[in-house]
Amino acid sequence: MLNLDELKRSCCEGTSHIPEIREVLPSNENLVNISYIFKALADSTRLKMLYALLDYEICVGEMANLLEIPQSHVSHQFRILKKYGIVDFRKDKKMSFYHIKDEYIKALLKTMLKNIKE
């Protein structure tokens, strides 16, 4: 639980910390990239796909079997996740195997699930 007593209070009618706050704000470019990740995560099908990918590389057909949805729908969702840099794939003969691209996405997903369960 967050300890509110540790937070600095900034107020327009008292002590303002605007210069300090501005120094730690992410750049607009970084904020846009972060918002894209959250936009991609805002869909329950894509989230389910990502949780399936935590410890696996999965082809489109296998993901369609797992989720019991058409392959075209899975492919569309993978395109969105790839567009936002969340997943990548590697080819093995004619098959493409998708995986989560970066560990921080895995950590975020695990943290969110853990905190929701508590």
Secondary structure, DSSP 4 states (H G I P E B T S, - for coil): ---GGGSPP--TTS---HHHHHHHSPPHHHHHHHHHHHHHHTSHHHHHHHHHTSS--EEHHHHHHHHTS-HHHHHHHHHHHHHTTSEEEEEETTEEEEEES-HHHHHHHHHHHHHHH-
